[in-house]
Amino acid sequence: MRRTASPMSLILLGAGVFLLVLAPLLVTYVQPHAKRTPVGIDTTTVFTGTGSYFDTSQLKTVHDRRITITRQVRGDVADSVKSDTAIWDVSTSVDTDATLPASDTRDSLQWTLERWVTDRRTNEPVHCCGESPAFDGEAYLKFPFDVEERDYRWWDGTLGGVVRLRYEGPGTVQGYEGLRFTGSVPPTRTGVRQVPGRLVGMPKTPQVLAEEWYANSRIELVADRRTGRIVYAAIGPKKTLRAPGADTDAVVLLASEKIAFTDRTQRQQVDLASADSGKLELLGSTAPLAAGALGAALAVVGAALVVRGRRTGPDSPDAP
């Protein structure tokens, strides 16, 4: 019996088989490869709130003033590719209305520069590539992919340690639903600073090593479930100075009940999370399901046409 299957039936059968093979590949290879922390990142997030800070021009703490925290994150693409890690340089400035906008971040009320290095798949710290300081925990600038409904260890840079964040349930930001986590930091000594003695109630001592203390009354984060991107963040920091061995604060350096993402930053983070989450959903479920269903249909139709063509060929018993 000669083969008389039409070219179209073979094309349909081949396309169906191809899609059936493609479907599991999208789930097992393409999507996991896409689920990696980006290295070419360049984003800026802004927090604002009202609070108190130590005004060096007046040598006293002033109250009910606007405080702005600006964090810029830039990926070091060249070093990231070499080490197969995500290397992010993080510049964080704390400003008042008097220093904002600052032409130089060093003119800010406070300014820090960090280098954050993580595993692109797990988000765990990787201690290499000029990391500074040495981080710990599971989350900082983002959570791991596929955020779970459980507590997480969050790195607090001011504390220089890990804070346990409690899972509080769903959280909605700008109409977008994520997972909400909260935590706090009790008053903790974080270091010492040389200051005039009179600043901490010791006027007879020219210079003293005052104790630096830090607390955070509220840490609230809302993370996108699929990507781990933080779409909302709020903190309630308090940084103070105490005389050596004292039990009470002598000077408030910075304090606020709530400093949170601005509306613009919330919208920006939601848009980025929604786009990235949509891509991962497409690769992980929508495209594989569609490819599998369409592939099965095409394979069945193509196979049926091939079989039918063979049965009705010129050498078949049914041929006229």
SEGU-669206 format. One line per field, with one value per residue (C-alpha): residue in three letters; z, x, y. Coordinates in Angstrom, 3 decimals. Each point is the difference from the previous one (the first is absolute). Layout:
% residues N
resn	ALA_...
pz	Z_...
px	X_...
py	Y_...
***
This chain:
% residues 320
resn	MET_ARG_ARG_THR_ALA_SER_PRO_MET_SER_LEU_ILE_LEU_LEU_GLY_ALA_GLY_VAL_PHE_LEU_LEU_VAL_LEU_ALA_PRO_LEU_LEU_VAL_THR_TYR_VAL_GLN_PRO_HIS_ALA_LYS_ARG_THR_PRO_VAL_GLY_ILE_ASP_THR_THR_THR_VAL_PHE_THR_GLY_THR_GLY_SER_TYR_PHE_ASP_THR_SER_GLN_LEU_LYS_THR_VAL_HIS_ASP_ARG_ARG_ILE_THR_ILE_THR_ARG_GLN_VAL_ARG_GLY_ASP_VAL_ALA_ASP_SER_VAL_LYS_SER_ASP_THR_ALA_ILE_TRP_ASP_VAL_SER_THR_SER_VAL_ASP_THR_ASP_ALA_THR_LEU_PRO_ALA_SER_ASP_THR_ARG_ASP_SER_LEU_GLN_TRP_THR_LEU_GLU_ARG_TRP_VAL_THR_ASP_ARG_ARG_THR_ASN_GLU_PRO_VAL_HIS_CYS_CYS_GLY_GLU_SER_PRO_ALA_PHE_ASP_GLY_GLU_ALA_TYR_LEU_LYS_PHE_PRO_PHE_ASP_VAL_GLU_GLU_ARG_ASP_TYR_ARG_TRP_TRP_ASP_GLY_THR_LEU_GLY_GLY_VAL_VAL_ARG_LEU_ARG_TYR_GLU_GLY_PRO_GLY_THR_VAL_GLN_GLY_TYR_GLU_GLY_LEU_ARG_PHE_THR_GLY_SER_VAL_PRO_PRO_THR_ARG_THR_GLY_VAL_ARG_GLN_VAL_PRO_GLY_ARG_LEU_VAL_GLY_MET_PRO_LYS_THR_PRO_GLN_VAL_LEU_ALA_GLU_GLU_TRP_TYR_ALA_ASN_SER_ARG_ILE_GLU_LEU_VAL_ALA_ASP_ARG_ARG_THR_GLY_ARG_ILE_VAL_TYR_ALA_ALA_ILE_GLY_PRO_LYS_LYS_THR_LEU_ARG_ALA_PRO_GLY_ALA_ASP_THR_ASP_ALA_VAL_VAL_LEU_LEU_ALA_SER_GLU_LYS_ILE_ALA_PHE_THR_ASP_ARG_THR_GLN_ARG_GLN_GLN_VAL_ASP_LEU_ALA_SER_ALA_ASP_SER_GLY_LYS_LEU_GLU_LEU_LEU_GLY_SER_THR_ALA_PRO_LEU_ALA_ALA_GLY_ALA_LEU_GLY_ALA_ALA_LEU_ALA_VAL_VAL_GLY_ALA_ALA_LEU_VAL_VAL_ARG_GLY_ARG_ARG_THR_GLY_PRO_ASP_SER_PRO_ASP_ALA_PRO
pz	0.000_-1.042_2.435_-1.239_3.128_-0.977_0.893_2.162_2.176_0.563_0.848_2.510_1.555_0.215_1.506_2.554_1.064_0.213_2.288_2.182_0.467_0.513_2.796_2.667_-1.113_0.812_3.536_0.706_-1.825_-1.398_3.011_2.631_-2.130_-0.089_3.769_0.879_1.703_-2.696_-0.157_-2.241_2.543_0.465_2.231_2.541_2.869_2.199_3.567_1.689_3.457_2.860_3.001_1.979_-0.744_1.498_-1.717_0.024_-0.795_3.144_2.063_1.095_-1.030_-2.046_-0.312_-2.422_-3.070_-3.287_-0.484_-3.388_-0.569_-3.542_-0.944_-3.359_-1.091_-2.954_-1.212_-0.743_-3.196_-0.821_3.421_0.256_-3.250_1.049_3.357_-1.037_2.899_0.325_1.085_0.903_1.173_2.359_0.832_2.795_1.043_2.772_-0.695_1.493_-1.982_0.536_-1.714_-2.676_-2.806_0.866_-2.771_1.841_2.094_2.555_0.803_1.190_3.637_-0.279_-2.911_-0.406_-2.890_0.037_-2.374_0.111_-1.540_-0.225_-1.681_-2.993_0.577_3.787_1.028_2.693_0.709_-1.822_1.828_-2.842_-2.548_2.403_2.018_2.636_2.660_0.477_-0.277_1.340_-0.225_-2.772_-0.997_-0.239_-3.208_-1.151_1.148_-1.700_-2.986_0.863_3.398_2.521_2.685_2.892_2.049_-1.643_1.206_-1.186_0.064_1.730_-1.123_2.836_2.596_-1.758_0.667_-0.895_0.994_-0.097_-2.094_0.781_-2.797_0.497_-2.998_-3.313_-0.511_-2.742_-1.454_-2.716_-0.708_-0.362_2.435_1.626_3.283_3.106_2.594_3.190_2.626_2.473_1.645_3.747_1.188_-0.795_0.398_-3.420_0.653_1.434_-1.250_1.290_0.864_2.341_3.527_0.479_-2.832_2.150_3.373_0.932_-0.272_1.958_-2.494_-3.286_-2.061_0.767_-1.867_0.037_-0.608_-3.196_0.425_-2.633_0.065_-2.628_1.207_-3.273_-2.989_-2.545_-3.386_-2.747_-2.508_-3.341_0.409_-3.244_-0.411_3.595_-0.968_2.869_-1.099_3.338_2.905_3.208_2.984_3.349_0.766_3.078_0.355_3.217_2.055_3.649_2.474_0.627_2.156_0.157_-0.152_-1.694_-3.255_0.132_-3.621_-2.792_-3.294_-2.112_0.871_-1.784_0.649_-3.711_-3.092_-3.011_-3.765_-1.812_-2.214_-3.063_1.247_0.829_-3.538_-1.479_2.053_-0.735_-3.747_0.041_2.141_-2.165_-3.217_1.330_1.681_-3.241_-1.905_2.528_-0.018_-3.797_-0.037_2.969_-0.624_-2.787_-2.860_1.017_0.380_-3.310_-1.751_1.457_-0.923_-3.500_-0.561_0.987_-2.306_-2.953_0.578_0.083_-3.145_-1.803_0.940_-1.089_-3.379_-0.467_0.779_-2.247_-2.842_0.253_-0.036_-3.081_-2.025_-3.612_1.124_2.912_-0.181_0.219_-3.002_-3.072
px	0.000_1.491_-0.071_-2.376_-0.280_-0.317_2.715_-2.524_-0.650_3.734_0.368_-2.847_1.443_3.487_-1.294_-2.002_2.973_2.175_-2.475_-0.364_3.769_0.163_-2.600_2.055_3.178_-1.587_-0.711_3.197_2.585_-1.137_-1.968_2.628_2.623_-2.164_-0.605_3.319_0.735_0.750_3.499_-0.617_-2.168_-0.140_-2.870_-0.688_-2.478_-1.048_-1.378_-1.528_-1.343_0.000_2.289_2.911_3.690_3.082_0.671_3.762_-0.417_-2.091_1.663_-3.375_-2.732_-2.802_-3.445_-2.898_2.195_-0.249_2.537_0.768_1.930_1.225_1.403_1.641_0.876_2.288_1.121_3.649_-0.580_3.634_0.874_-3.368_0.557_3.504_-1.095_-3.510_-1.472_-2.165_2.246_-1.858_1.546_-2.440_0.179_-2.328_-0.320_-2.104_-0.932_-1.908_-1.596_3.240_2.166_-2.444_0.771_3.655_2.514_2.284_-1.280_2.701_-1.904_-2.974_-0.975_1.183_1.448_1.121_1.376_-0.345_0.849_-2.489_0.914_-2.564_-0.639_-2.211_-2.257_-0.375_0.598_2.381_3.081_3.205_3.080_2.227_0.648_0.592_-3.164_-0.317_-1.137_-0.331_-3.726_-2.156_-3.668_-2.405_-1.287_1.196_-0.643_-2.265_-1.379_0.814_-2.076_-3.274_-0.455_-1.521_-2.592_2.467_2.376_3.201_3.405_0.444_3.320_-0.129_3.016_-0.227_-0.183_2.700_-1.962_-2.994_-3.593_-2.731_-2.932_-3.371_-2.377_-3.222_-2.079_-0.868_0.817_-1.353_2.035_-1.430_-2.560_2.700_0.022_3.167_1.050_0.388_2.755_0.659_2.706_1.729_3.359_0.232_2.508_3.412_3.500_1.663_3.311_1.721_0.656_2.366_-1.956_0.362_-0.856_-2.560_-2.038_-0.803_-0.251_3.696_1.041_3.229_1.357_1.234_-0.450_-1.692_-0.720_-3.778_-1.988_-2.059_-3.393_-2.507_-3.609_-2.686_-3.587_-1.476_1.315_-2.724_0.690_-2.320_1.669_-1.160_-0.619_1.577_3.022_0.751_0.123_-0.913_-2.945_-0.479_2.309_-0.410_2.318_-0.033_3.699_1.499_3.731_1.285_3.116_0.498_2.701_2.329_-1.832_-3.212_-3.455_-1.765_0.402_1.797_-0.339_-2.355_1.871_-2.923_-3.499_-3.287_-3.113_-0.386_2.113_-1.503_0.174_-1.447_-3.041_2.201_2.438_-2.885_-1.373_3.458_0.611_-3.466_0.465_3.372_-1.310_-3.089_2.038_2.615_-2.621_-1.974_3.062_0.677_-3.654_0.061_3.075_-1.028_-3.673_-1.809_2.370_0.638_-3.725_-0.804_2.873_-1.005_-3.666_0.669_2.764_-2.258_-2.759_2.339_1.666_-3.365_-1.248_3.306_0.205_-3.599_0.676_3.166_-1.864_-2.887_2.364_1.612_-3.358_-1.221_3.168_-0.135_1.246_-2.450_-2.895_-2.485_1.425_-2.291
py	0.000_3.296_2.970_2.681_2.158_3.663_2.522_1.847_-3.064_-0.429_3.694_-0.204_-3.145_1.516_3.246_-1.929_-2.109_3.132_1.784_-3.101_-0.071_3.778_0.075_-1.843_1.777_3.364_-1.182_-1.929_2.116_3.373_1.234_-0.960_1.737_3.144_-0.181_1.598_3.296_2.612_1.464_3.018_1.783_3.791_1.068_2.731_-0.303_2.902_-0.041_3.043_0.729_2.477_-0.208_1.409_0.346_1.590_3.339_0.548_3.689_0.532_-2.767_-1.295_-2.408_1.565_-1.570_-0.365_0.285_-1.841_-2.788_-1.555_-3.229_-0.631_-3.370_-0.583_-3.533_-0.643_-3.385_-0.666_-1.957_-0.791_-1.441_-1.767_-1.861_-1.034_-1.398_-1.146_1.989_3.088_2.879_3.172_3.270_1.710_3.711_1.160_3.642_1.529_3.606_2.885_2.812_1.923_-2.633_-1.177_-0.084_-0.452_0.574_-2.394_-2.915_0.791_3.185_-2.056_-0.410_-3.606_-1.949_-3.598_-2.004_-3.783_-2.833_-2.833_-3.380_-2.825_-3.298_0.785_-3.008_-0.175_3.632_-1.273_2.164_-0.875_1.196_1.108_2.714_2.881_-0.569_2.720_-0.464_-3.774_-0.737_-2.774_-0.981_-0.904_3.419_3.571_1.943_-2.827_-3.327_-3.317_-1.072_-1.767_1.654_-2.399_0.682_-0.271_2.108_1.286_1.206_3.582_1.853_3.395_2.013_2.518_-2.755_-1.966_-3.164_-2.132_0.778_-2.624_1.170_-1.560_-0.933_1.959_-1.083_1.686_3.663_2.257_2.859_2.235_-2.732_-2.672_-2.907_-1.256_-1.605_2.190_-0.385_1.974_0.192_2.316_0.628_0.671_2.645_-1.463_1.365_0.124_1.753_3.064_3.510_2.662_3.160_3.001_-1.082_2.772_-1.514_-3.033_1.721_-0.094_3.700_-0.447_-2.544_1.509_-3.173_-3.304_-3.198_0.193_-3.182_-0.198_-1.644_-1.044_-1.176_-0.505_0.071_-1.217_-1.876_-0.682_-1.522_-1.215_-2.312_-1.309_-3.713_-1.187_2.319_1.008_3.670_2.340_2.159_1.770_0.741_2.002_0.409_1.793_0.603_1.617_0.708_1.537_0.687_-0.921_0.880_-2.953_-2.542_2.056_-1.566_2.907_1.901_3.334_1.098_-1.005_-0.156_-1.194_-1.173_-0.527_-2.042_-0.713_0.541_-1.790_-0.399_2.998_-0.593_0.387_-2.641_-2.338_0.321_-0.519_-3.138_-1.385_0.536_-1.780_-2.861_-0.438_-0.108_-2.434_-2.175_-0.140_-1.206_-2.757_-1.066_-0.104_-2.231_-2.131_-0.699_1.876_-0.822_-3.653_-0.706_1.664_-1.760_-3.359_0.367_1.301_-2.544_-2.885_1.221_0.476_-3.367_-1.797_1.731_-0.480_-3.692_-0.574_1.591_-2.063_-3.238_0.983_0.829_-3.431_-1.791_1.853_-0.227_-1.389_-3.416_-0.361_-2.490_2.900_1.851_0.067
***
